[in-house]
């Protein structure tokens, strides 16, 4: 009988197959190192960097390549910059920050700019993780320094104006905010909200010519609130001590505005400030005559008299009161005011005459 050659069992075959494919951990590391060295030596570095930059799905793998590249090219800042960005994207913030701190001192303007922008992004994100107010304040101080470098060296792109405008608001950097706001207005010159912000910023920064320009534009484009902007112009002109323009504005609006009463009050106050006591008194008398309310009428009379008193023109004050007392002889409040005025100004004759008139009236 022919003897059949016995075949190995299936379990034996599987064991052999398994043995042929088992690789130890040490061997795997060795293979990776050899592969990396070969890759670095033989593979064109610029092409490798391009591939790493285009890698979007596996940041960890990209970082392994980069770390090995940097080991062999420690002076290659472009690799450090890529590693810093990849570290930032994968949440390895400490590594990213250390790399960026080194790159901020780079001799390359381009690398300095890129590292500054990345540093700002990283630290701004970190700011929101702080719960301690003192840490937030300290972080803002660092961010402000980076932001001013970005702003002063124009590291931003044209399409990023809105982004950096918002950052200027966040950091309360008025100068930068004003600049970015002007850039926005180039695109939207009739935007009332932007014009309003530009106006108030220009005043706070004492940019007089811009203030005039923006307030005039607001009076044109924000028609429904024109009165508000004429009033704002008045206070602006006062702040800039443009008194000739103030007077002109007040005179025009006291004649032409629907709210002329308000403008006349401001005009009377302006004359008082400029020590034009008679002019101030005349405006108050005019307001008294125009008023249909008795309480308002007498209050304006009081102000007309007091305008003279403010300038220590006591005779004029007493004379004005005496000329108008017949209109208020039945008003007890006015009579008391006039008697005190006559006594204080030394016009006892006026006081005596008024007293006799009062006594002649029924019920005093």
BELVENSUL-V229593 format. One record per residue. RES is the residue in three letters. PHI is phi in whole degrees, -180 to 180 (none if undefined). PSI is psi in whole degrees, -180 to 180 (* if undefined). OMEGA is omega in whole degrees, -180 to 180 (none if undefined). Layout:
# BELVENSUL-V229593
<<RES/PHI/PSI/OMEGA> <RES/PHI/PSI/OMEGA>>
This chain:
# BELVENSUL-V229593
<<UNK/none/132/-180> <UNK/-75/132/-179> <UNK/-85/124/178> <UNK/-81/138/178> <UNK/-72/124/-176> <UNK/-75/126/179> <UNK/-83/147/177> <UNK/-63/149/179> <UNK/-68/160/-179> <UNK/-62/-36/-179> <UNK/-66/-35/179> <UNK/-68/-41/179> <UNK/-63/-46/-179> <UNK/-60/-39/-178> <UNK/-65/-39/179> <UNK/-66/-44/-180> <UNK/-60/-45/-179> <UNK/-60/-43/-178> <UNK/-60/-37/-177> <UNK/-71/-16/-176> <UNK/-113/0/-179> <UNK/-79/129/178> <UNK/-125/133/-179> <UNK/-76/162/180> <UNK/-61/-40/179> <UNK/-63/-39/179> <UNK/-66/-37/180> <UNK/-64/-44/178> <UNK/-62/-43/-180> <UNK/-61/-45/180> <UNK/-60/-43/-179> <UNK/-63/-43/-180> <UNK/-63/-46/179> <UNK/-61/-45/180> <UNK/-60/-43/-179> <UNK/-64/-44/180> <UNK/-62/-46/179> <UNK/-60/-44/-179> <UNK/-61/-44/-178> <UNK/-69/-42/-177> <UNK/-72/-45/-172> <UNK/-94/-30/-174> <UNK/-85/131/180> <UNK/-57/125/-174> <UNK/-61/-44/-178> <UNK/-63/-38/179> <UNK/-68/-38/179> <UNK/-64/-44/178> <UNK/-60/-39/180> <UNK/-63/-40/180> <UNK/-68/-39/180> <UNK/-65/-41/179> <UNK/-65/-32/-178> <UNK/-82/-10/-180> <UNK/-75/117/-177> <UNK/-112/-20/-172> <UNK/-97/-29/-175> <UNK/-127/82/-178> <UNK/-67/-35/-178> <UNK/-63/-42/179> <UNK/-65/-42/178> <UNK/-59/-41/-178> <UNK/-69/-34/176> <UNK/-63/-45/177> <UNK/-59/-48/-175> <UNK/-63/-43/180> <UNK/-60/-40/179> <UNK/-71/-35/176> <UNK/-64/-43/-178> <UNK/-66/-33/178> <UNK/-58/-37/-177> <UNK/-95/-11/179> <UNK/-137/64/-174> <UNK/-63/-21/-179> <UNK/-92/-2/-177> <UNK/-80/96/-177> <UNK/-68/-29/-179> <UNK/-64/-36/177> <UNK/-68/-40/178> <UNK/-61/-38/-179> <UNK/-67/-42/178> <UNK/-64/-44/180> <UNK/-63/-39/179> <UNK/-62/-43/-179> <UNK/-69/-43/180> <UNK/-65/-38/178> <UNK/-63/-40/180> <UNK/-64/-43/-177> <UNK/-69/-27/-178> <UNK/-99/8/175> <UNK/86/5/178> <UNK/-88/71/-170> <UNK/-68/-39/-178> <UNK/-63/-44/178> <UNK/-63/-45/180> <UNK/-59/-44/-178> <UNK/-65/-40/179> <UNK/-64/-43/180> <UNK/-65/-42/-178> <UNK/-67/-35/177> <UNK/-61/-39/177> <UNK/-68/-41/-177> <UNK/-72/-21/177> <UNK/-65/-20/178> <UNK/-99/10/-177> <UNK/-62/149/176> <UNK/-78/-18/179> <UNK/-82/121/179> <UNK/-61/-42/-178> <UNK/-61/-45/-180> <UNK/-68/-37/177> <UNK/-62/-44/-179> <UNK/-64/-46/-179> <UNK/-63/-42/-179> <UNK/-69/-33/177> <UNK/-65/-45/-180> <UNK/-65/-42/179> <UNK/-68/-39/179> <UNK/-62/-42/179> <UNK/-62/-46/-180> <UNK/-60/-45/-177> <UNK/-66/-47/-177> <UNK/-72/-31/176> <UNK/-66/-41/178> <UNK/-65/-39/-179> <UNK/-66/-32/-178> <UNK/-54/-40/-175> <UNK/-76/-11/178> <UNK/-85/-18/-179> <UNK/-75/132/176> <UNK/-98/-24/-179> <UNK/-79/125/-177> <UNK/-62/-38/-180> <UNK/-62/-39/178> <UNK/-68/-38/178> <UNK/-63/-42/179> <UNK/-63/-44/179> <UNK/-64/-40/180> <UNK/-66/-39/179> <UNK/-63/-35/178> <UNK/-62/-42/178> <UNK/-67/-44/180> <UNK/-62/-39/-179> <UNK/-62/-41/179> <UNK/-63/-46/178> <UNK/-63/-43/-179> <UNK/-60/-44/-179> <UNK/-65/-34/175> <UNK/-66/-43/179> <UNK/-62/-44/-178> <UNK/-69/-49/-176> <UNK/-67/-36/-179> <UNK/-94/7/178> <UNK/51/54/-180> <UNK/-80/-8/-176> <UNK/-86/160/178> <UNK/-95/162/-178> <UNK/-60/-35/-179> <UNK/-80/2/-177> <UNK/-107/16/-177> <UNK/-58/-45/-178> <UNK/-63/-43/180> <UNK/-58/-49/-176> <UNK/-77/-23/172> <UNK/-64/-44/179> <UNK/-65/-36/178> <UNK/-67/-36/179> <UNK/-66/-33/176> <UNK/-69/-45/-180> <UNK/-57/-39/-177> <UNK/-96/0/180> <UNK/56/45/176> <UNK/-99/93/-172> <UNK/-63/-41/-178> <UNK/-61/-48/179> <UNK/-67/-41/179> <UNK/-60/-42/-179> <UNK/-65/-40/179> <UNK/-64/-50/-178> <UNK/-65/-33/178> <UNK/-64/-41/177> <UNK/-63/-36/177> <UNK/-65/-38/178> <UNK/-66/-37/-178> <UNK/-69/-23/175> <UNK/-62/-37/180> <UNK/-83/-30/-177> <UNK/-132/69/-172> <UNK/-67/-17/-178> <UNK/-108/12/-180> <UNK/-73/112/-174> <UNK/-63/-41/-179> <UNK/-63/-42/178> <UNK/-67/-40/179> <UNK/-63/-40/179> <UNK/-63/-46/178> <UNK/-62/-42/-180> <UNK/-63/-39/180> <UNK/-63/-53/-177> <UNK/-65/-35/177> <UNK/-67/-41/-180> <UNK/-63/-36/178> <UNK/-68/-45/-178> <UNK/-66/-26/179> <UNK/-96/4/179> <UNK/58/39/176> <UNK/-96/84/-168> <UNK/-60/-49/-177> <UNK/-61/-40/178> <UNK/-66/-38/180> <UNK/-60/-46/179> <UNK/-60/-43/-178> <UNK/-63/-48/-175> <UNK/-70/-37/-180> <UNK/-67/-36/178> <UNK/-68/-38/178> <UNK/-67/-37/178> <UNK/-66/-38/178> <UNK/-65/-27/-180> <UNK/-85/-49/-171> <UNK/-89/-22/179> <UNK/-110/65/-172> <UNK/-58/-40/-176> <UNK/-66/-20/179> <UNK/-115/25/-177> <UNK/-56/-41/-180> <UNK/-58/-41/179> <UNK/-59/-41/-176> <UNK/-78/-28/173> <UNK/-68/-37/178> <UNK/-68/-40/177> <UNK/-63/-38/178> <UNK/-63/-39/179> <UNK/-59/-50/-179> <UNK/-68/-34/177> <UNK/-64/-46/180> <UNK/-63/-37/176> <UNK/-63/-44/-179> <UNK/-61/-38/180> <UNK/-86/1/179> <UNK/59/38/177> <UNK/-93/72/-169> <UNK/-68/-33/178> <UNK/-63/-43/179> <UNK/-69/-34/178> <UNK/-61/-50/-178> <UNK/-61/-44/179> <UNK/-60/-45/-180> <UNK/-62/-43/-179> <UNK/-65/-42/-180> <UNK/-65/-43/-180> <UNK/-63/-46/-177> <UNK/-76/-28/177> <UNK/-70/-20/178> <UNK/-97/-39/-169> <UNK/-105/-20/-176> <UNK/-75/150/175> <UNK/-66/-26/180> <UNK/-105/52/-175> <UNK/-63/-30/180> <UNK/-59/-44/180> <UNK/-63/-42/-178> <UNK/-69/-33/177> <UNK/-68/-38/175> <UNK/-60/-44/179> <UNK/-65/-37/178> <UNK/-64/-43/178> <UNK/-62/-41/178> <UNK/-66/-38/179> <UNK/-63/-47/179> <UNK/-60/-38/179> <UNK/-65/-42/179> <UNK/-63/-38/-179> <UNK/-85/7/177> <UNK/64/28/174> <UNK/-96/75/-168> <UNK/-65/-39/-180> <UNK/-67/-43/179> <UNK/-61/-42/178> <UNK/-62/-46/180> <UNK/-62/-41/-180> <UNK/-62/-40/180> <UNK/-66/-41/179> <UNK/-65/-38/177> <UNK/-65/-40/178> <UNK/-62/-43/178> <UNK/-64/-37/178> <UNK/-64/-44/180> <UNK/-65/-36/-176> <UNK/-79/-17/-176> <UNK/-79/140/178> <UNK/-98/-9/-180> <UNK/-94/126/-176> <UNK/-63/-38/179> <UNK/-64/-45/178> <UNK/-63/-41/-178> <UNK/-58/-48/-178> <UNK/-71/-33/179> <UNK/-65/-39/178> <UNK/-68/-35/175> <UNK/-62/-45/178> <UNK/-57/-43/-179> <UNK/-67/-36/178> <UNK/-63/-43/179> <UNK/-68/-44/-177> <UNK/-67/-23/176> <UNK/-61/-42/177> <UNK/-68/-41/179> <UNK/-61/-35/179> <UNK/-61/-32/178> <UNK/-95/13/-179> <UNK/59/29/177> <UNK/-96/76/-171> <UNK/-71/-37/179> <UNK/-63/-43/180> <UNK/-64/-39/179> <UNK/-63/-47/-179> <UNK/-66/-41/-179> <UNK/-64/-43/179> <UNK/-61/-45/179> <UNK/-63/-43/-179> <UNK/-63/-39/-179> <UNK/-68/-23/-176> <UNK/-110/1/-173> <UNK/-67/-29/-178> <UNK/-63/-25/-180> <UNK/-77/-16/-174> <UNK/-125/19/-175> <UNK/-61/-24/-180> <UNK/-94/-2/-179> <UNK/-95/111/-176> <UNK/-62/-39/-179> <UNK/-61/-44/-180> <UNK/-67/-42/-179> <UNK/-60/-43/179> <UNK/-64/-41/179> <UNK/-61/-46/-177> <UNK/-66/-43/179> <UNK/-60/-43/179> <UNK/-64/-40/180> <UNK/-64/-48/-178> <UNK/-61/-41/180> <UNK/-66/-42/-177> <UNK/-69/-30/-178> <UNK/-94/1/178> <UNK/82/14/180> <UNK/-96/73/-179> <UNK/-68/-27/178> <UNK/-64/-43/178> <UNK/-63/-42/-179> <UNK/-64/-42/-179> <UNK/-64/-46/-180> <UNK/-62/-43/-179> <UNK/-66/-39/179> <UNK/-60/-44/179> <UNK/-63/-41/179> <UNK/-63/-40/-179> <UNK/-66/-43/-179> <UNK/-64/-30/-179> <UNK/-75/-14/-176> <UNK/-92/144/180> <UNK/-67/134/178> <UNK/72/10/179> <UNK/60/*/none>>
